[in-house]
Amino acid sequence: MLDPKFLEGLSTQLSAQISGALAATPAADIEKNLRAMLTAAFARLDLVTREDFEVQKELLARARARLATLESRLADLEAHRKP
């Protein structure tokens, strides 16, 4: 039976060798260039972060709730004002 620690060490060693081999190939340059192109493309888009989106969503929910309250109060005032 094979020792699990031996397999884990072998896997780690193989992973390191593959990473080293890929770093020495054009694949690393391609990945770097692709990341730069994607970063530039996303920068040109009018995007917001998830955090900013969630903040705006919460503000909108509060504004809607406040509007509903004000509409209700206005309806009550108009009902009491009419003879």
JOWO-V376342 format. One record per run of one state. SS is the DSSP state (2 for helix, 1 for strand, 0 for the rest). FROM is the first residue (numbers start at 1). TO is the last residue. If there is no record, write none. Layout:
ss: <SS & SS>
from: <FROM & FROM>
to: <TO & TO>
This chain:
ss: <0 & 2 & 0 & 2 & 0 & 2 & 0>
from: <1 & 4 & 24 & 26 & 45 & 50 & 82>
to: <3 & 23 & 25 & 44 & 49 & 81 & 83>
